[in-house]
């Protein structure tokens, strides 16, 4: 998806190359909270959460604190919304 990836070690690079889909953020790298609200927003790369081996990113720390307690409902909503946001 034309993203630039940075790796801390060569081992991490090889892990990524073996299964890049595993490491790709959900919703094209947009904020999971925004997508759950049927919108798109940039993210702070330090505001991430891994749930069931999937990477979710958030706009900022405050948004992440709102997203975390509701993540199951918000993931469900985001999964429904995202295909329509990127068409």
C-alpha distance (Angstrom), angle and dihedral (degrees) to the residues before:
residue distance angle dihedral
X1 . . .
X2 3.81 . .
X3 3.81 93.0 .
X4 3.78 123.8 149.9
X5 3.79 111.4 -125.8
X6 3.80 125.0 -159.5
X7 3.79 122.6 -164.6
X8 3.77 129.5 -161.6
X9 3.79 92.8 -148.7
X10 3.77 140.5 12.5
X11 3.80 87.4 -114.0
X12 3.81 89.5 60.4
X13 3.80 89.8 50.2
X14 3.82 90.8 53.9
X15 3.81 91.5 47.1
X16 3.80 88.7 53.1
X17 3.79 94.2 46.8
X18 3.80 90.3 51.9
X19 3.82 92.4 57.0
X20 3.83 114.4 4.4
X21 3.82 94.4 168.4
X22 3.79 89.7 62.6
X23 3.79 91.0 61.3
X24 3.79 99.4 40.6
X25 3.81 113.5 109.2
X26 3.76 118.4 -114.8
X27 3.81 119.9 -103.9
X28 3.77 94.8 24.1
X29 3.79 92.0 -66.8
X30 3.80 94.7 -58.6
X31 3.79 122.4 133.0
X32 3.81 109.6 -76.1
X33 3.81 91.2 -146.7
X34 3.81 92.2 53.7
X35 3.80 92.2 47.5
X36 3.81 89.7 50.7
X37 3.82 85.9 56.6
X38 3.82 90.6 50.2
X39 3.80 95.0 -103.5
X40 3.78 142.0 98.4
X41 3.80 126.6 -119.7
X42 3.78 136.5 167.1
X43 3.79 119.6 -108.7
X44 3.76 142.4 -133.0
X45 3.82 103.7 -124.2
X46 3.79 89.9 -143.7
X47 3.82 91.3 60.7
X48 3.78 102.7 77.0
X49 3.77 137.8 133.3
X50 3.79 129.3 -166.7
X51 3.77 114.8 -147.0
X52 3.82 123.4 172.9
X53 3.82 89.7 -10.9
X54 3.82 92.7 -55.0
X55 3.78 125.8 117.9
X56 3.81 117.6 -130.6
X57 3.80 121.9 -173.0
X58 3.80 130.1 -159.9
X59 3.80 137.2 -157.1
X60 3.80 95.5 -119.5
X61 3.82 142.6 -25.8
X62 3.82 94.1 -84.5
X63 3.80 92.4 53.0
X64 3.78 90.9 46.8
X65 3.80 90.3 54.5
X66 3.83 88.5 54.1
X67 3.81 92.6 45.2
X68 3.81 99.4 48.1
X69 3.84 100.5 65.5
X70 3.82 90.2 46.7
X71 3.79 98.2 36.7
X72 3.81 97.3 122.7
X73 3.80 93.4 54.2
X74 3.79 92.2 39.4
X75 3.83 93.1 50.1
X76 3.79 89.4 51.6
X77 3.82 91.3 50.4
X78 3.80 92.7 44.2
X79 3.80 91.7 50.1
X80 3.81 88.4 55.8
X81 3.82 95.3 42.9
X82 3.79 102.7 43.0
X83 3.82 100.3 71.9
X84 3.82 90.3 56.2
X85 3.80 93.2 46.8
X86 3.78 95.3 58.7
X87 3.82 101.2 40.6
